Amino acid sequence: MPPFQDPDTYRDILDGLQVGVSVLDLQRRIVFWSDGAEQISGYTRAEVLGHGCAENVLLHCNQNSCEMCDEKCPIAGALRESQPVEAMGFVHHKAGHRVPVHTWAIPLRDKSGSIIGVIQTFDGQFAVHGPDPKRVGLKQRGWLDDVTGLPTKPIVLSYLREALATFTDAGIPFAIIQLEVSDLDEFRARYGQGAARSILQVLARTLRTAVWPTDFVGAWTEGNFFVILMGCDDDALFSVAARILRMMASATIRWWGEELSVKVTLGCAAAQTGDSIELLLQRAQNAQEGSAPTTTGRGAAAAASSGTAKD
């Protein structure tokens, strides 16, 4: 048989694609899982084949929630409309964070034209082309946090001073968000240092995917994260902060067969005329101290406290 008439040849082609490719039957059970799907999601074929797509793998969450297993689900849409459906969302990574993806769900038909399943592709929105030279330099100078890989407090302050100067000189708005793992010491005492490192790493990855590439994410102190939202004004801040907290609320780790989560508090503040770094930080801190801890984990509620002042 000529090689390109051999079905195994096409299976090998699909299997080797670095784009994630999955095939689901009409019961939405996964029957094919490519190398690219393994790399993007962290799940191997052995872990997903035969399982339903909603079993913590193909959760195509949008940025506002993780509840797309309804009429918004691209797989359901492709089956309902009998045509390809495009979507932007997230895949829940095995490590606990969410990976931003561009996905297509395409009806799969047999020779008679009847739909027998769905082909789904998903590709990371933010491709990484080798190491970032700036991050390599920061790491060499000890300016990246050892656990999360995020820039440390001196670099955060440098970016914050730059953002405030730009706001003062050109009026370009920005806002800051402070997040704290409020029960990190208790979590470490109960589950150990390894679990504490893992949950912090998952939270850091989740936070990086929750903001635009032009925004800045750093590590303030252990268990404290800092975000600078460029171009974000007072009106948009609360909804952005609430969305970030909802995404952080989906962060979990699997530890010795148990799904673990932590409590997170959030405070935010938008830059105002006459602000200093101290005033801006104090408003965010005051808002954070007044917020109730939100437990991370799928299905957790989320709320955000804003330190901005309205006229």
C-alpha positions in Angstrom: 0.0 0.0 0.0 1.4 3.5 -0.9 2.4 5.3 2.3 -0.1 8.1 1.9 -3.0 5.7 1.5 -2.1 4.0 4.8 -4.4 5.3 7.6 -1.6 4.8 10.1 0.5 7.4 8.2 -2.2 10.0 8.8 -2.5 9.0 12.4 1.2 9.5 12.9 0.9 12.9 11.3 -1.8 14.0 13.7 -0.1 12.4 16.6 3.1 14.3 16.0 1.5 17.8 15.6 2.6 20.2 18.3 -0.9 21.7 18.2 -3.1 19.9 20.6 -5.5 17.5 18.8 -8.2 15.5 20.5 -11.1 13.4 19.1 -14.2 12.8 21.2 -17.2 10.5 20.5 -20.8 11.5 20.8 -20.7 10.9 24.6 -17.8 13.3 24.7 -15.3 10.7 25.7 -11.7 11.3 24.5 -10.7 8.6 22.0 -7.6 10.3 20.6 -4.9 12.5 22.3 -1.9 13.9 20.4 1.6 14.6 21.5 0.8 18.3 21.3 -2.2 17.8 23.6 0.1 16.1 26.1 2.5 19.0 26.0 -0.1 21.8 26.3 -2.2 20.1 29.0 0.3 18.1 31.0 -2.0 15.0 30.7 -0.7 11.8 29.0 -2.8 9.6 26.7 -3.1 7.0 29.5 -4.6 9.6 31.8 -7.3 10.9 29.4 -8.3 8.2 26.9 -11.8 7.0 27.6 -12.6 9.8 30.0 -15.1 12.6 29.5 -13.9 15.9 28.3 -15.2 17.7 31.4 -13.2 15.6 33.8 -10.7 18.3 34.7 -9.0 18.3 31.2 -10.8 20.2 28.4 -12.4 22.8 30.6 -12.5 25.6 28.1 -13.0 28.4 30.6 -13.3 31.9 29.5 -11.7 34.7 31.5 -14.8 35.2 33.6 -15.6 31.8 34.8 -14.9 28.1 34.5 -18.4 27.1 33.7 -18.4 26.5 29.9 -19.8 23.0 29.9 -23.2 24.2 28.7 -24.4 25.9 25.6 -21.2 28.0 25.5 -19.0 24.8 25.2 -17.4 24.8 21.7 -17.9 21.0 21.5 -21.6 21.3 22.3 -21.8 24.1 19.7 -20.2 22.1 17.0 -22.5 19.2 17.6 -25.6 21.5 17.8 -24.8 23.6 14.7 -23.2 20.8 12.7 -20.3 23.1 11.8 -16.9 24.2 13.1 -16.9 26.4 16.2 -14.0 28.7 17.2 -13.4 29.8 20.7 -10.8 31.5 23.0 -10.4 30.1 26.5 -8.3 28.1 28.8 -7.3 24.4 29.2 -6.9 23.3 32.8 -3.3 22.1 33.1 -2.5 19.0 35.1 -0.3 21.1 37.4 -3.3 23.1 38.4 -3.1 26.4 36.5 -4.9 27.3 33.3 -3.3 27.6 29.9 -4.7 30.2 27.4 -5.6 28.5 24.1 -7.2 29.2 20.8 -9.5 26.2 20.0 -11.6 24.8 17.1 -14.3 22.1 17.5 -15.1 20.4 14.2 -17.8 17.8 13.7 -16.4 14.4 12.6 -18.5 12.6 10.0 -18.6 9.1 8.7 -18.8 8.1 5.0 -22.6 8.6 5.0 -22.2 12.1 6.4 -23.6 11.3 9.9 -21.8 13.0 12.8 -19.9 10.5 14.9 -17.9 12.7 17.1 -15.9 16.0 17.3 -12.3 16.8 16.4 -10.9 19.5 18.7 -7.7 21.4 18.2 -6.2 23.8 20.8 -3.1 26.0 20.5 -1.4 28.2 23.0 -2.2 31.9 22.4 1.2 33.0 23.7 4.0 31.1 22.0 7.4 31.1 23.7 10.3 31.3 21.3 13.3 30.4 23.5 14.3 32.0 26.7 13.7 35.7 27.2 17.1 37.4 27.4 15.8 40.0 29.9 14.6 37.2 32.2 18.0 35.4 31.9 19.7 38.5 33.0 17.4 39.0 35.9 17.9 35.4 37.0 21.7 35.7 36.9 21.5 38.8 39.1 19.2 37.1 41.6 16.2 39.3 40.8 13.8 36.5 40.0 12.0 34.7 42.9 13.5 31.2 43.3 10.0 29.6 43.8 7.7 31.4 41.3 10.2 32.7 38.8 8.6 36.1 39.0 10.6 39.4 39.3 11.3 40.3 43.0 10.4 43.4 44.9 13.2 45.7 43.7 12.2 45.0 40.1 8.5 45.5 41.0 9.3 48.9 42.5 11.3 49.9 39.5 8.4 49.1 37.1 6.0 50.9 39.5 8.1 54.1 39.5 8.2 54.0 35.7 4.4 53.5 35.5 3.8 56.4 37.9 6.2 58.7 36.1 4.4 57.9 32.8 1.1 58.6 34.4 2.3 61.9 35.8 4.0 63.1 32.5 1.6 61.7 29.9 -1.6 60.8 31.8 -1.5 57.2 30.8 -3.6 55.3 33.5 -2.5 52.3 35.4 -3.6 50.3 38.4 -2.0 47.9 40.9 -3.3 44.7 42.4 -1.8 43.0 45.5 -2.7 39.4 46.2 -1.7 37.5 49.3 -2.0 33.8 50.3 -3.4 34.4 53.7 -3.0 30.9 55.1 0.4 30.0 53.6 2.1 29.2 57.0 -0.8 26.9 58.0 -0.8 25.2 54.6 3.0 24.6 54.9 2.7 23.3 58.4 0.0 20.8 57.4 1.3 19.7 54.0 5.0 20.5 53.9 7.3 22.8 52.1 7.0 20.9 48.8 3.3 21.4 48.7 3.7 25.1 49.6 6.2 25.6 46.7 3.8 23.8 44.3 0.8 25.9 45.1 2.8 29.1 44.8 4.1 28.1 41.4 0.6 27.2 40.2 -0.7 30.6 41.5 2.1 32.4 39.7 1.4 30.7 36.4 -2.3 31.3 36.7 -1.7 35.0 37.5 0.6 35.4 34.4 -2.1 34.0 32.1 -4.8 36.2 33.8 -3.4 39.5 32.5 -2.3 40.9 29.2 1.3 40.5 28.0 1.8 44.3 28.5 0.9 44.0 32.2 3.5 43.3 34.8 3.4 40.5 37.4 5.9 40.2 40.2 6.6 38.6 43.6 6.4 41.2 46.4 7.3 38.8 49.3 6.7 35.1 49.8 3.1 34.4 49.2 2.4 37.9 48.0 2.0 38.8 44.3 1.9 42.2 42.7 0.3 43.2 39.4 0.7 46.5 37.4 -2.2 46.9 34.9 -1.1 49.2 32.2 -3.9 51.4 30.7 -6.4 50.3 33.3 -8.4 53.2 34.8 -10.6 53.5 37.8 -13.7 52.4 36.0 -12.3 49.1 34.7 -10.3 48.2 37.7 -12.9 46.4 39.8 -14.1 44.1 37.0 -10.5 43.3 36.1 -9.6 42.5 39.7 -12.7 40.4 40.2 -11.8 38.4 37.0 -8.3 37.8 38.2 -9.5 36.6 41.6 -11.9 34.3 40.0 -9.1 32.8 37.9 -6.9 32.5 40.9 -9.8 30.7 42.6 -9.4 27.9 40.1 -5.8 27.1 41.2 -5.3 23.8 42.9 -2.6 21.1 43.2 -2.9 17.3 43.5 -0.9 16.2 46.5 -0.8 12.6 47.6 -4.2 12.0 46.0 -5.8 15.1 47.6 -6.8 18.3 45.8 -5.4 21.2 47.8 -6.2 24.9 47.7 -5.4 28.1 49.7 -7.1 31.3 50.7 -6.3 34.5 48.8 -7.0 38.1 49.6 -6.8 40.9 47.1 -6.6 44.7 47.2 -6.3 47.1 44.3 -5.9 50.8 43.6 -5.8 53.0 40.4 -3.3 55.8 40.1 -4.7 59.3 40.9 -3.4 62.8 40.3 -0.8 63.7 42.9 -0.1 60.0 43.9 3.2 58.9 45.3 4.2 55.2 45.4 3.6 55.2 49.1 0.0 56.6 48.8 -0.8 54.1 46.0 0.5 51.1 47.9 -1.3 52.3 51.1 -4.7 52.4 49.3 -4.2 48.9 47.9 -3.1 47.7 51.3 -6.1 49.2 53.0 -8.4 47.6 50.5 -6.7 44.2 50.9 -7.0 44.3 54.7 -10.7 45.0 54.3 -11.3 42.1 51.9 -12.5 38.6 52.9 -10.2 35.7 52.1 -11.3 33.7 49.0 -10.6 30.0 49.0 -9.0 28.8 45.7 -10.3 25.7 44.0 -12.8 25.1 41.2 -16.2 26.5 42.1 -15.0 28.9 44.8 -16.7 32.3 45.0 -14.7 35.4 44.3 -14.8 39.0 45.2 -12.4 41.9 44.9 -11.9 45.0 47.1 -10.9 48.2 45.4 -8.8 50.9 47.0 -9.8 53.5 44.3 -11.7 56.6 45.2 -14.6 58.0 43.2 -15.3 61.7 42.8 
